Amino acid sequence: MWRASVFGPDESPFEGGVFELHMTFDAEYPLQPPAVRFVTEVFHPNVYPTGELCLDILQDAWSPVQTIASILTSIRSLLDDPNIASPANVDAAKLYRTDLRAYKRKIRKMVAASDL
């Protein structure tokens, strides 16, 4: 298992946050994607409550040409640009759709609490 960190994208509600991930590689890697999950709490439409991600490049769009750097870059991009058509966290997706300001406030509180 590898530990990795992703910094919240600038000018996003996640800005200033540092989010720890665990990446597990099985014997089939790189033919199969690693299992990736957030260890840091993340309220996001594409992150399950368990921390696992709903991200196409880690599932049906996986390609062995993906690198660890490209995976982490995709995760960082996903933080600021969720795919609400395929939610892993229905509550986060609903709040994002119905009250974007409240969604952003919740994220900023989560980021501030992670600094403690």
C-alpha distances in whole Angstrom, upper triangle without the diagonal:
4,7,10,13,16,20,22,25,28,31,29,29,25,26,26,22,19,16,13,10,7,6,5,7,9,12,14,13,14,17,15,13,10,9,10,11,13,13,16,19,20,23,24,25,22,19,20,20,17,15,15,16,19,19,21,19,16,19,22,22,19,20,18,20,18,16,13,16,18,15,15,19,19,18,20,23,22,23,26,27,26,27,29,30,27,26,23,25,28,30,28,30,33,33,32,35,38,37,35,36,35,32,32,33,30,27,29,29,26,25,28,26,23,25,26
4,6,10,13,17,19,22,25,28,26,26,23,24,23,20,16,14,10,8,6,5,6,8,12,14,16,13,15,18,16,14,10,10,9,11,12,12,15,18,19,22,22,24,21,19,20,20,17,15,15,16,19,19,21,18,16,19,22,22,19,20,18,19,16,14,10,13,15,13,12,16,17,15,17,20,20,20,24,25,25,26,28,30,27,26,23,25,28,29,27,29,32,32,31,34,36,36,33,35,34,30,30,31,29,26,27,28,24,23,25,25,21,22,24
4,7,10,14,16,19,22,25,24,23,20,20,19,16,13,10,7,6,5,6,9,12,15,18,19,17,18,21,19,16,12,12,10,10,10,9,11,15,16,20,20,23,20,17,19,19,16,14,14,15,19,18,21,19,17,20,23,23,20,21,20,21,18,15,11,13,15,13,11,15,16,14,15,19,19,18,22,23,23,25,27,29,26,25,22,23,27,27,25,27,30,30,29,32,34,33,31,32,31,28,27,28,26,23,24,24,21,19,22,21,17,19,20
4,7,10,13,16,19,22,20,20,17,17,16,14,10,8,6,5,6,7,11,13,17,20,20,17,18,21,19,16,13,13,10,10,9,10,11,14,15,18,18,21,18,16,18,19,17,14,14,14,18,17,19,17,16,19,23,22,19,20,19,19,16,13,10,10,13,11,8,12,13,11,12,15,16,15,18,20,20,22,25,27,25,23,21,22,26,26,24,25,29,28,27,30,32,31,29,29,29,25,24,26,24,20,21,22,19,17,20,20,16,17,20
4,7,10,12,15,18,17,17,13,14,12,10,6,5,4,6,9,10,14,17,20,23,24,21,21,24,22,18,15,15,12,11,9,10,9,13,13,16,17,19,17,16,18,18,17,14,15,15,18,17,20,18,17,21,24,23,21,22,22,21,18,15,12,11,13,12,8,11,13,10,10,14,14,13,16,18,19,21,24,26,24,23,21,21,25,25,22,24,27,26,24,28,30,29,26,26,26,23,21,22,21,17,18,19,16,14,17,17,13,14,17
4,6,9,12,15,14,14,10,11,10,8,6,5,7,8,11,12,16,18,22,25,25,22,21,24,22,18,16,16,12,12,10,11,10,13,12,15,14,17,15,14,17,18,17,14,15,14,16,15,18,17,16,20,23,21,20,21,21,21,17,15,12,10,12,10,7,8,10,8,6,10,11,10,12,15,16,18,21,23,22,21,19,20,23,23,20,21,25,23,21,25,27,26,23,23,23,20,18,20,19,15,16,18,15,13,16,17,13,14,18
4,6,9,12,11,12,8,7,7,6,5,6,9,11,15,16,20,22,26,29,28,25,25,27,25,22,20,19,16,15,12,14,12,14,12,15,15,18,17,16,19,20,20,16,17,16,19,18,20,19,19,23,25,24,23,24,25,23,20,18,15,13,14,13,10,10,12,10,7,10,12,10,11,14,16,19,21,24,23,22,21,21,24,23,20,21,25,23,21,24,26,25,21,21,22,19,17,18,17,14,14,16,14,11,13,15,12,13,16
4,6,9,7,8,4,4,6,5,6,7,11,13,17,18,22,24,28,31,30,27,27,29,27,23,22,21,17,16,13,15,12,13,11,13,12,15,15,15,18,19,19,16,17,16,18,17,20,20,20,23,25,24,24,25,26,25,21,20,17,15,16,15,11,11,12,10,7,9,10,7,8,12,13,17,19,22,21,20,19,19,21,21,17,19,21,20,17,21,23,21,18,18,18,15,13,15,14,11,11,13,12,9,12,14,12,13,16
4,6,6,8,6,5,8,8,10,11,14,16,19,20,24,26,29,32,31,28,27,29,27,24,23,22,19,18,16,18,16,16,14,15,14,16,16,16,20,21,22,18,19,17,19,17,20,19,20,23,25,23,23,25,26,24,21,20,18,15,15,15,12,10,11,10,7,7,9,7,7,10,13,16,18,21,21,20,21,20,22,22,18,19,22,20,17,20,23,21,17,17,19,16,13,16,16,12,12,16,15,12,15,17,15,16,20
4,5,8,8,5,8,10,12,14,17,19,23,24,28,29,33,36,35,32,31,33,31,27,27,26,23,22,19,21,18,19,17,17,17,19,19,20,23,24,25,22,23,21,22,21,23,23,24,27,29,27,27,28,29,27,24,23,21,18,18,18,15,13,15,14,10,11,13,11,9,12,15,19,21,24,24,23,24,23,25,24,20,21,24,22,19,22,24,21,18,17,19,17,14,16,17,14,13,16,16,13,15,18,17,16,20
4,7,8,6,9,12,14,16,20,22,25,27,30,32,36,39,37,34,33,35,33,30,29,28,25,24,21,23,20,20,17,17,16,19,19,20,24,25,26,23,24,22,23,22,24,25,26,28,30,28,29,30,32,30,27,26,24,21,21,21,18,16,17,16,13,12,14,12,9,12,15,18,20,23,24,23,24,23,24,23,19,20,22,20,17,19,21,19,15,14,17,15,11,14,15,13,11,15,16,13,15,18,18,18,21
4,5,5,9,10,13,14,18,19,23,24,28,30,33,36,35,32,32,33,31,28,27,26,22,21,18,20,17,17,14,14,13,15,16,17,20,21,23,20,21,19,20,19,22,22,23,26,28,26,27,28,30,29,25,25,23,21,20,19,17,15,15,14,11,10,11,8,6,9,12,15,17,20,21,19,20,19,21,19,16,16,19,16,13,16,18,16,12,12,14,12,8,11,12,9,9,13,13,11,13,16,16,17,20
4,6,9,9,12,13,17,19,22,24,28,30,34,37,36,33,33,34,32,28,27,26,22,20,17,19,15,14,12,11,11,14,15,16,19,19,21,18,20,18,20,20,23,24,24,26,28,27,28,30,32,31,27,26,24,22,22,21,18,17,17,15,12,12,12,9,8,11,12,16,16,20,21,19,19,17,19,17,14,15,17,14,12,15,17,14,11,10,11,9,5,8,9,6,5,9,10,8,10,13,13,14,17
4,6,6,9,9,13,15,19,21,24,27,30,34,33,30,30,32,29,25,24,23,19,17,14,15,12,12,9,10,10,13,14,14,17,17,19,16,18,16,18,18,21,21,22,24,27,26,26,28,29,28,24,23,21,19,19,18,15,14,15,12,10,11,11,7,7,11,12,16,17,21,20,18,18,17,19,18,14,16,18,16,14,17,19,17,14,13,14,11,8,10,10,6,6,10,9,6,9,12,11,12,15
4,6,9,11,14,17,21,22,26,29,32,35,35,32,31,33,31,27,26,25,21,20,16,18,15,15,13,14,14,17,18,17,21,21,22,19,21,19,21,20,23,23,24,27,29,28,28,29,30,29,25,24,22,19,20,19,16,15,16,14,11,12,13,10,9,13,15,19,20,24,24,22,22,21,23,21,18,19,22,19,17,21,22,19,16,15,16,14,11,12,13,10,8,11,11,8,10,13,12,12,16
4,7,10,13,16,20,22,26,28,32,35,35,32,32,34,32,28,26,25,22,20,16,17,14,14,14,15,16,19,20,19,22,22,23,19,22,21,23,23,26,25,25,28,31,30,29,31,31,30,27,25,22,20,21,20,17,16,18,16,12,15,16,13,13,17,18,22,23,27,26,24,24,22,25,23,20,22,24,22,20,24,25,22,19,18,18,17,13,14,14,11,9,11,11,7,8,11,10,9,13
4,6,10,13,17,19,23,25,29,32,32,29,29,32,29,26,23,22,18,16,13,13,10,11,10,12,14,17,17,16,19,18,19,16,18,18,20,20,23,23,23,26,29,28,27,29,29,29,25,23,20,19,20,18,15,15,16,14,11,14,14,11,12,16,17,20,22,25,24,22,21,20,22,21,18,20,23,20,19,23,24,22,19,18,18,16,13,14,13,10,9,10,9,5,8,9,7,8,11
4,7,10,13,16,20,22,26,29,29,26,27,29,27,23,21,20,16,14,11,11,8,11,11,14,15,18,17,16,18,18,18,14,17,16,19,19,23,22,21,24,27,26,25,27,27,26,23,21,17,16,18,16,13,14,15,12,10,14,14,12,14,17,18,21,23,26,24,22,21,20,23,23,19,22,24,23,21,25,27,25,22,22,21,18,16,17,16,13,12,13,11,8,10,11,8,9,12
4,7,10,13,16,19,23,26,26,24,24,26,24,20,18,16,12,10,7,7,5,8,8,12,12,16,15,12,15,15,14,11,13,13,16,16,20,19,18,21,24,24,23,24,25,24,21,19,16,15,16,14,11,13,14,10,10,13,13,10,13,16,16,19,21,24,22,20,18,17,21,20,17,20,23,21,20,24,26,24,21,22,21,18,17,18,16,12,13,14,11,9,12,12,9,11,14
4,7,10,13,17,20,23,24,21,22,24,22,18,15,14,10,9,6,5,5,9,10,14,15,18,16,13,15,15,13,10,12,13,17,17,20,19,17,20,24,23,22,24,23,24,20,18,14,15,16,14,11,14,15,11,12,15,15,13,16,19,18,21,23,25,23,21,19,19,22,22,20,22,25,24,23,26,28,27,25,25,24,21,20,21,19,16,17,17,14,12,15,14,11,13,15
4,6,10,13,16,20,20,18,19,21,18,15,12,10,7,6,4,5,7,10,11,14,15,17,15,12,13,14,12,9,9,10,14,14,17,16,14,17,21,20,19,20,20,21,17,15,12,13,14,11,9,13,13,10,11,15,14,13,17,18,18,20,22,24,21,19,17,18,21,22,19,21,25,24,23,26,29,28,26,27,25,22,22,23,20,17,19,20,16,15,18,18,14,16,18
4,7,10,13,17,18,15,17,19,16,13,10,8,6,6,6,7,10,13,14,17,17,19,16,14,14,15,12,10,10,11,15,15,18,16,14,16,20,20,18,20,19,20,17,15,12,14,15,12,11,15,15,13,14,18,17,16,20,21,20,22,24,25,22,21,18,19,23,24,22,24,27,27,26,29,31,31,29,30,29,25,25,26,24,21,23,23,19,19,22,20,17,19,21
4,7,10,13,14,12,13,15,13,10,6,6,5,7,9,10,13,16,16,19,19,20,17,15,16,17,14,12,10,11,14,14,16,14,11,14,18,18,15,16,16,17,14,12,9,12,13,10,10,14,14,12,15,18,17,17,21,22,21,22,24,25,22,21,19,20,24,25,23,25,28,28,27,30,33,32,30,32,31,27,27,29,26,23,25,26,22,22,25,24,21,23,25
4,7,10,11,10,12,14,11,9,5,5,6,9,12,13,16,18,19,22,21,22,19,17,17,18,15,13,12,13,16,16,17,15,12,14,18,18,15,16,15,17,15,14,11,15,16,13,14,17,17,15,18,21,20,21,24,25,23,24,26,27,23,23,20,22,26,27,26,27,30,31,30,32,35,35,33,35,34,30,30,32,29,26,29,29,25,25,28,27,24,26,28
4,7,8,6,8,10,9,7,5,7,9,12,15,16,20,22,22,25,24,25,21,19,20,21,18,17,14,15,17,17,17,15,12,14,17,17,14,14,13,15,13,12,11,15,15,13,15,18,18,17,20,22,21,23,26,26,25,25,28,28,25,25,22,25,28,30,28,29,33,33,32,34,37,38,36,37,37,33,33,35,32,29,32,32,29,28,31,30,27,29,31
4,5,6,9,10,8,9,7,8,12,15,18,19,22,24,25,27,26,27,23,22,21,23,20,19,16,17,19,18,19,16,13,15,17,18,15,15,13,16,15,15,14,18,18,16,18,21,21,20,23,25,24,26,29,29,27,27,29,29,26,26,23,26,29,32,30,31,34,35,34,36,39,40,38,40,39,35,36,38,35,32,35,35,32,31,35,33,30,32,34
4,6,8,9,9,10,10,12,15,18,22,23,26,28,28,31,30,30,26,25,25,27,23,22,20,21,22,21,21,18,16,17,18,19,16,16,13,16,16,16,16,20,20,18,21,24,23,23,26,28,27,29,32,32,30,30,32,32,29,29,27,30,33,35,34,34,38,39,38,40,43,43,41,43,43,39,39,41,39,36,38,39,35,35,38,37,34,36,38
4,6,6,5,8,9,12,15,18,22,23,27,28,28,30,29,29,25,24,24,26,23,22,19,19,20,19,18,16,14,14,15,16,13,12,10,14,14,15,15,19,19,17,20,22,21,22,25,26,25,28,31,30,28,28,30,30,26,27,25,28,31,34,33,33,36,37,36,38,41,42,40,42,42,38,38,41,38,35,38,39,35,35,38,38,34,37,38
3,5,5,6,7,10,13,16,20,21,24,26,26,28,27,27,23,22,23,25,22,21,18,18,19,17,17,14,12,13,15,15,11,10,8,11,11,11,12,15,15,14,16,19,18,19,22,23,23,25,28,27,26,26,29,28,25,26,24,27,30,33,31,31,35,36,34,36,39,40,38,40,39,36,36,38,36,33,35,37,33,32,36,35,32,34,36
4,5,6,8,12,14,18,21,23,25,27,27,29,27,27,23,23,24,26,24,22,19,18,19,17,16,12,11,13,14,13,9,8,5,8,8,9,10,14,13,12,15,18,17,18,21,22,22,24,27,26,26,25,28,28,25,26,25,28,31,33,31,31,35,36,34,36,39,40,37,40,39,36,36,38,36,33,35,37,34,33,36,36,32,34,37
4,7,9,13,15,19,22,25,27,29,28,30,28,27,23,23,24,27,25,23,20,19,19,17,15,12,11,12,12,12,8,7,5,9,10,12,14,17,15,14,18,20,18,20,23,23,23,26,28,27,26,25,28,27,24,26,24,28,30,33,32,31,35,36,34,36,39,40,38,41,40,37,37,39,37,35,37,39,35,35,38,38,35,37,39
4,7,9,12,16,19,22,24,26,25,27,25,24,20,20,21,23,21,20,16,15,16,14,13,10,9,9,10,11,7,8,7,11,10,12,13,16,15,13,16,18,17,17,21,22,21,23,26,25,24,22,25,24,21,23,21,24,27,30,28,28,31,33,31,33,36,37,35,38,37,34,34,37,34,32,34,36,32,32,35,35,32,34,37
4,7,9,12,16,18,21,22,21,23,21,21,17,17,18,20,18,16,13,12,13,11,11,8,6,7,10,10,6,8,8,10,9,10,10,13,12,10,13,15,14,14,17,18,17,20,22,22,20,20,22,22,19,20,18,21,24,27,25,25,29,30,28,30,33,34,32,34,34,30,30,33,31,28,31,32,29,28,32,31,28,31,33
4,6,10,13,15,18,20,19,22,20,21,17,16,16,19,16,14,11,11,13,12,13,10,7,10,13,13,10,11,11,13,10,10,9,13,13,10,12,15,14,13,17,18,17,19,22,22,21,21,23,23,20,20,18,21,24,26,25,25,29,30,28,30,33,34,32,34,33,29,29,32,29,26,29,30,26,26,29,29,26,28,30
4,7,10,13,16,17,17,19,18,18,15,13,13,15,12,11,8,9,11,11,13,11,8,10,13,14,12,14,14,16,14,13,12,15,15,11,13,16,14,13,16,18,17,18,21,21,19,19,21,22,19,18,15,18,21,23,22,23,26,27,26,28,31,31,30,32,31,27,27,30,27,24,27,28,24,24,27,26,23,26,28
4,7,10,12,14,13,16,15,16,13,11,11,13,11,8,6,7,10,10,12,11,8,11,14,15,13,15,16,17,14,13,11,13,13,9,10,13,12,10,13,15,14,15,18,18,17,17,20,21,18,17,14,16,20,21,20,20,24,24,23,26,29,29,27,29,28,24,24,26,24,21,23,24,21,20,24,23,20,23,25
4,6,9,10,10,13,13,14,11,8,9,10,8,5,4,6,10,11,14,14,11,13,17,17,16,19,19,20,17,16,14,15,16,12,11,15,13,10,13,15,14,13,17,18,16,17,19,20,17,15,13,14,18,19,17,18,22,22,21,24,27,26,25,26,25,21,22,23,20,18,21,21,17,17,21,20,17,20,22
4,5,7,7,11,11,13,11,8,9,9,8,4,6,8,11,13,16,16,14,16,20,20,19,21,22,23,19,18,15,16,16,13,11,14,14,10,12,15,13,12,16,17,15,17,19,21,18,16,13,13,17,18,16,18,21,20,20,23,25,24,23,24,22,19,19,20,17,15,17,18,14,14,17,16,13,16,18
4,6,8,12,14,16,15,11,11,11,9,6,9,11,15,16,20,19,17,19,23,24,22,25,25,26,22,21,17,18,19,16,14,17,17,14,15,18,16,15,18,20,19,21,22,24,21,19,16,16,19,19,18,20,23,22,22,25,27,26,25,25,24,21,20,21,18,16,18,17,14,14,16,15,12,15,16
4,6,10,12,15,14,11,12,11,10,8,11,13,16,17,21,21,19,21,25,25,24,26,27,27,24,22,19,19,20,17,15,17,17,13,14,17,16,13,16,19,18,20,21,24,22,19,16,15,19,18,16,19,22,20,20,24,25,24,22,22,21,18,17,18,15,13,14,14,10,10,13,11,8,11,13
4,7,10,13,13,10,10,8,9,7,11,12,15,17,21,21,20,22,25,25,25,28,29,29,25,24,21,22,22,19,17,19,18,14,15,17,15,13,16,18,16,19,19,22,20,17,14,13,16,15,13,16,18,17,17,21,22,21,19,20,18,15,15,15,12,10,12,12,8,9,12,10,8,12,13
4,6,9,10,7,9,8,10,7,10,10,13,14,18,19,18,20,23,23,23,26,27,27,24,23,20,20,20,17,15,17,16,12,12,14,12,9,12,14,12,15,15,18,17,14,12,10,13,12,10,13,15,14,14,17,19,18,16,17,15,12,12,13,10,8,11,11,8,9,12,11,10,14,15
4,7,9,7,9,8,11,9,12,11,13,15,19,20,19,20,23,24,24,27,29,29,26,25,23,23,22,19,18,18,17,14,14,15,12,10,12,13,11,14,13,16,15,12,10,8,10,9,6,10,12,10,11,14,15,14,13,14,12,9,10,11,8,7,10,11,8,10,13,13,12,16,18
4,5,5,8,9,12,10,11,9,10,12,15,17,17,18,20,21,21,25,27,27,23,23,21,21,20,17,16,16,14,11,12,12,9,7,9,10,8,10,9,13,12,9,8,7,9,9,5,7,10,10,9,12,14,14,12,14,13,9,10,12,10,8,12,13,11,12,16,16,15,18,21
4,6,8,10,13,11,11,9,9,11,14,16,16,16,18,19,20,24,26,26,23,24,22,22,21,18,17,18,15,13,14,13,10,9,11,10,6,7,6,9,8,5,6,5,7,8,5,5,8,9,8,10,13,13,12,15,14,10,12,15,13,12,15,17,15,16,19,20,19,22,24
4,7,10,11,9,9,6,5,7,10,13,12,13,15,16,17,20,22,23,20,21,19,19,18,15,15,15,12,10,12,12,8,9,11,10,6,7,7,9,7,5,5,6,9,11,8,8,12,13,11,13,16,17,15,18,17,14,15,18,16,14,17,19,16,17,21,21,20,23,25
4,7,8,6,6,5,6,9,12,14,13,14,16,17,18,21,23,24,20,21,19,19,18,15,14,16,13,10,12,13,10,9,13,12,10,10,11,13,10,8,6,6,10,11,9,10,13,14,13,16,18,18,17,19,18,14,16,18,15,13,16,17,14,15,19,18,17,20,22
4,5,5,5,6,7,11,14,16,14,14,17,19,19,23,24,26,22,23,21,22,21,17,17,19,17,14,16,17,14,13,16,16,13,13,13,14,11,9,5,5,9,10,10,11,14,15,15,17,19,20,19,21,19,16,18,20,16,15,19,19,16,18,21,20,18,22,23
4,5,7,9,11,15,18,20,17,18,21,22,23,26,27,29,25,25,23,24,24,20,19,21,19,16,18,19,16,15,18,18,15,16,16,18,15,11,8,7,10,10,10,13,15,15,16,19,20,20,20,21,19,16,18,19,15,15,18,17,14,16,19,18,17,20,21
4,6,9,11,14,18,19,16,17,20,22,21,24,26,27,24,24,21,23,23,19,18,21,19,16,18,20,17,16,20,20,17,18,18,20,16,14,10,10,13,14,14,16,18,19,19,22,24,24,23,25,22,19,21,22,18,17,20,20,16,18,21,19,17,21,22
4,6,10,12,16,16,14,15,19,20,19,22,23,24,21,21,18,19,19,15,15,17,16,12,14,16,14,13,17,17,15,16,17,19,16,13,10,10,14,14,13,15,18,18,18,21,23,23,22,23,21,18,19,20,17,15,18,18,14,16,19,17,15,19,20
4,7,9,12,13,10,12,15,16,16,19,20,22,18,19,16,18,17,14,14,16,14,11,14,16,13,13,17,17,14,15,16,17,14,12,9,10,14,16,14,15,19,19,19,21,24,24,23,25,23,20,21,23,20,18,21,21,18,18,22,21,19,22,24
4,6,9,10,8,9,13,14,13,17,18,20,16,17,15,16,15,11,12,14,11,9,12,13,10,11,14,14,11,11,13,14,11,10,8,10,13,15,13,14,17,18,17,19,22,23,21,23,22,18,19,22,19,17,20,21,18,18,22,22,19,23,25
4,7,9,8,8,10,11,12,16,18,19,16,18,17,18,16,13,14,15,12,10,13,13,10,12,14,13,10,9,11,11,8,7,6,9,12,15,13,12,16,18,16,18,21,22,20,23,22,19,20,23,20,18,22,23,20,21,24,24,22,26,28
4,6,6,7,9,9,10,13,15,16,13,15,14,15,12,10,11,12,8,8,11,11,8,11,13,12,10,9,11,12,9,10,10,13,15,18,15,15,18,20,18,19,22,23,21,24,24,20,21,24,22,19,22,24,22,22,25,26,23,26,29
4,5,5,6,5,7,10,14,14,12,14,15,16,13,11,13,13,10,11,14,13,11,14,16,14,12,10,13,12,10,12,12,15,17,20,18,17,20,22,20,21,24,26,24,27,27,23,24,27,25,23,26,28,25,25,29,29,27,30,33
4,5,7,5,4,7,10,11,8,11,11,13,10,8,11,11,8,10,13,12,11,15,17,15,14,13,16,16,14,15,15,18,21,23,21,20,24,25,23,24,27,28,26,29,29,25,25,29,27,24,27,29,26,26,29,30,27,30,32
4,7,7,5,9,11,12,9,11,11,13,11,8,11,13,10,10,14,14,12,15,18,16,15,14,17,17,14,15,14,17,20,22,20,20,23,25,23,24,28,29,27,29,29,25,26,28,26,24,27,28,25,25,29,28,26,28,31
4,6,6,9,12,14,12,14,15,17,14,12,15,16,13,13,17,17,15,17,20,18,16,14,17,16,13,14,13,17,19,22,21,20,23,25,23,24,28,29,28,30,30,26,27,30,28,26,29,30,27,27,31,31,28,31,34
4,6,9,12,14,13,16,17,19,16,14,17,18,15,16,19,18,16,20,22,19,17,15,17,16,13,16,15,19,21,24,23,21,24,27,25,25,29,30,29,32,32,28,29,32,30,28,31,33,30,30,34,34,32,35,37
4,6,10,11,10,14,15,16,13,12,15,15,12,14,17,16,15,19,20,18,17,15,18,16,14,17,17,20,22,25,24,22,25,27,25,25,29,31,29,32,32,28,29,32,30,28,31,33,30,30,34,34,32,34,37
4,7,9,7,11,12,14,11,10,14,15,12,14,17,17,16,19,21,19,18,17,20,19,17,19,18,22,24,27,25,24,27,29,27,28,31,33,30,33,33,30,30,33,31,28,31,33,30,30,33,34,31,33,36
4,5,6,9,12,14,11,11,15,15,13,16,19,18,18,21,23,22,21,20,23,22,20,22,22,25,28,30,28,27,31,32,30,31,35,36,33,36,36,32,32,36,34,31,34,36,33,32,36,36,33,35,38
4,5,8,11,13,11,11,15,16,15,17,20,20,20,23,25,24,24,23,26,26,23,25,24,28,30,33,31,30,34,35,33,34,38,38,36,38,38,35,35,37,36,33,35,37,34,33,36,37,33,35,38
4,6,10,11,9,11,14,14,14,16,19,19,19,22,24,23,23,23,26,26,24,26,25,29,31,34,31,30,34,35,32,34,37,38,35,38,38,34,34,37,36,32,34,37,34,32,36,36,33,35,38
4,7,8,6,7,10,11,10,13,15,15,16,19,21,20,20,20,24,24,22,23,22,25,28,30,28,27,31,32,29,31,34,35,32,34,35,31,30,33,32,29,31,33,30,28,32,33,29,31,34
4,5,5,6,9,10,11,12,14,15,16,19,21,21,21,22,25,26,24,25,24,26,29,31,28,28,32,32,30,32,35,35,32,34,35,31,30,33,32,28,30,32,29,27,30,31,28,29,32
4,6,5,6,9,10,11,12,14,15,17,19,20,20,21,24,26,23,24,22,24,28,29,27,27,31,31,28,31,34,34,31,33,33,29,28,30,29,25,27,29,26,24,27,28,24,26,28
4,5,5,6,9,10,11,12,14,16,17,18,19,21,24,25,24,24,23,25,28,29,26,27,30,30,28,30,33,33,30,31,31,28,27,29,28,24,26,28,25,23,26,27,24,25,28
4,5,5,6,9,10,10,12,14,16,16,17,18,21,22,21,22,21,23,26,28,25,25,28,29,26,28,31,31,28,30,30,27,26,29,28,24,26,28,25,24,27,28,25,26,29
4,5,5,6,9,10,10,13,15,15,15,16,19,21,18,19,18,20,23,25,22,22,26,26,24,26,29,29,26,28,29,25,24,27,25,22,24,26,23,22,25,26,23,25,28
4,5,5,6,9,10,11,13,14,15,17,20,21,20,19,18,20,23,24,21,22,25,25,23,25,28,28,25,26,27,23,22,24,23,20,21,23,20,18,22,23,20,21,24
4,5,5,6,9,10,11,12,14,16,19,21,19,20,19,21,24,25,22,22,25,25,22,24,28,27,24,25,26,22,21,24,23,20,21,23,21,19,22,24,21,22,26
4,5,5,6,9,10,10,11,12,16,17,16,16,16,18,21,22,19,19,22,23,20,22,25,25,22,24,25,21,20,23,22,19,21,23,21,19,23,24,22,24,27
4,5,5,6,9,10,10,12,15,17,15,15,14,16,19,20,17,17,20,20,18,20,24,23,20,22,22,19,18,21,19,16,18,20,18,16,20,21,18,20,23
4,5,5,7,9,10,13,16,18,17,17,17,17,20,21,17,18,21,20,18,20,23,22,19,20,21,18,16,19,18,14,16,18,16,14,18,19,17,18,22
4,5,6,6,8,11,14,16,16,16,16,17,20,20,17,16,20,19,16,19,22,21,18,20,21,17,16,19,19,15,17,20,18,17,20,22,20,21,25
4,5,5,5,8,11,13,12,12,13,14,16,17,14,13,17,17,14,16,19,19,16,18,19,15,15,18,17,14,16,19,17,16,20,21,19,21,25
4,6,6,10,12,15,14,13,13,13,16,16,12,12,16,15,12,15,18,17,14,16,16,12,11,15,14,10,12,15,13,12,16,17,16,18,21
4,6,10,12,15,15,14,16,15,17,17,13,13,16,15,12,14,17,16,12,14,15,12,10,14,14,11,12,16,15,13,17,19,18,19,23
4,7,9,12,12,12,14,15,16,16,13,12,15,14,11,13,16,16,13,15,16,13,12,16,16,13,16,19,18,17,20,22,21,23,26
4,6,9,9,9,11,11,12,13,10,9,12,12,9,11,14,15,12,15,16,12,12,16,15,13,16,18,17,17,21,22,21,23,26
4,5,6,7,10,11,12,14,11,9,12,13,10,11,15,16,14,17,18,15,16,19,18,16,19,22,20,21,24,25,24,27,29
4,5,5,9,9,9,11,9,6,8,10,8,8,12,13,12,16,16,13,15,18,17,16,19,21,20,21,24,25,24,27,30
4,6,10,11,10,13,12,9,11,13,11,10,14,16,16,19,19,16,19,22,21,20,23,25,23,25,28,28,28,31,33
4,7,9,9,12,12,9,12,14,13,13,16,18,17,21,20,17,19,22,21,19,23,25,23,24,27,27,27,30,32
4,5,6,9,8,6,9,12,11,11,14,16,15,19,18,14,17,19,17,17,20,21,19,21,24,24,24,27,29
4,6,9,9,8,11,13,13,14,17,18,17,20,19,16,18,20,17,16,20,21,18,20,23,23,22,25,27
4,6,5,6,9,10,11,12,14,15,15,18,16,13,15,17,14,14,18,18,16,18,21,20,20,23,25
4,5,5,6,9,10,10,12,14,14,17,15,13,16,18,15,15,19,19,18,20,23,23,23,26,28
4,5,5,6,9,10,10,11,12,15,12,10,13,15,12,13,17,17,15,18,21,20,21,24,25
4,5,5,6,9,10,10,10,12,10,7,10,12,10,10,14,14,13,15,18,18,18,22,23
4,6,5,6,9,10,10,13,12,9,12,14,13,13,16,17,16,18,21,21,22,25,27
4,5,5,6,8,9,12,11,9,13,15,13,14,17,18,18,20,22,23,23,27,28
4,5,5,5,7,9,7,6,9,11,10,11,14,15,15,17,19,20,21,24,25
4,6,6,5,8,8,5,8,11,10,11,14,15,15,17,19,20,21,24,26
4,6,6,10,10,9,11,14,14,14,17,19,19,21,23,24,25,27,29
4,6,9,9,9,12,14,14,15,18,19,19,21,23,24,25,28,30
4,5,5,6,9,10,11,13,15,16,17,19,20,21,23,25,27
4,5,5,6,9,10,11,12,14,15,16,18,20,21,23,25
4,5,5,6,9,10,11,12,14,15,16,18,20,22,24
4,5,5,6,9,10,11,12,14,15,16,18,20,22
4,5,5,6,9,10,11,12,14,16,17,19,21
4,5,5,6,9,10,10,12,14,15,17,19
4,5,5,6,9,10,11,12,14,16,18
4,6,5,6,9,10,11,12,15,16
4,5,5,6,9,10,11,13,15
4,5,5,6,9,10,11,13
4,5,5,6,9,10,11
4,5,5,6,9,11
4,5,5,7,10
4,5,6,7
4,5,6
4,5
4
